[in-house]
Structures are given as C-alpha cells and as structure tokens.
Amino acid sequence: MQSGCPRQYSSPGRIIKFAELSGDQGRHHMERDEKGRLMVHGLLTASIGTKIGGDLNYIAREMVNEFIRPVFTGDTITCELILTEVEQMEGFKKIALKFVYRNQKEKEVLIGTSHGIIRD
C-alpha cells in the first residue's frame, strides 16, 4: 500500500489551464457554482495516482476509473494504491493494483483498477 501526497485544488487557474490543455471546457469546469467553486476535471483528479506510478516506474497498460462524486476547487484529495498482484516475468513484473481517492471528508471520489508492468 502506498498513499500519494495530498493534493489541494486551491487554484482555479490550474483548472482553467487543464481545460485549455485538454479541450474539455464544459461549463461546470469554467463557471463557478453557487459556492464560488469550479468542478475539477475527472482526469486531472485521476492524475494524482500518476505521481505514485512514476515513483514506482510503473507503466500502465489499462486503467479503469469510476468517478463517484465531484471534486471542487478547495478540496484536498489523497490517493491510496493497493498492489493486488505482482508476477515476475522475464525482464519485468506484471502488476495489478486498485486505487481509492478520497476528499478531505474521507469520502471516496474515485475508485478503480490498473494493470501494467515495471521493468527490471
């Protein structure tokens, strides 16, 4: 098990920048809600796990995400990865993992699985 560094989405500018980079400029990402927040893109939220994957030199071959509840600017998100399978192959390890992302209220916002490799 490994937890990622908590990431706080405090800067609306980052959400706008991701909208420009990704092309996803849906109104819910570009206009503030009644509480003055922007909704964070699901794939931007999911990218927290890529930090952990990078630390492990993990190369994902498949990722399945279930977006459970929205993330907004001002939220702090943590990611927990659980290795569920490690199989040594010639020159690499086949890896399977589960992940759970939670907000500052400990509510799940994203869950999923991934399969990939780590080269020896």
Secondary structure by P-SEA (a helix, b strand, c coil): cccccccccccaaaaaaaaaaaccccccccccccccccccccccccccaaaaaaaacccccbbbbbbcccccccbbbbbbbbbcbbbbcccbbbbbbbbbbbcccccccccccccccccc
